Amino acid sequence: MTSGGVVRLLNTSGGPVLALAGDVDLPAVEAFLLRYGREPARVDVIDARSATSLSPSAVTLIRDHLRSSQLAGRRVALLQ
């Protein structure tokens, strides 16, 4: 079964973005972790505006990135 969602790291002129789109389920999160690794990436924005649904694993991924940024003393915009 294939996932209908994607999670990607994008390099934009405004800085790095964690982008979530579609039905972000466990397979989408696992594909992201295989591609980018388990360590939260340094991002300036988390953009979930194109996500139609977020699984518990997707929420955990977002929280991990927010927590990592907070511990580093950085602010991250969360777009939803």
HELIX and SHEET records of a PDB file:
HELIX    1   1 LEU A   26  TYR A   36  1                                  11    
HELIX    2   2 PRO A   56  LEU A   71  1                                  16    
SHEET    1   A 4 GLY A   5  THR A  12  0                                        
SHEET    2   A 4 GLY A  15  VAL A  24 -1                                        
SHEET    3   A 4 VAL A  45  LEU A  54  1                                        
SHEET    4   A 4 ALA A  77  LEU A  79  1                                        
END                                                                             
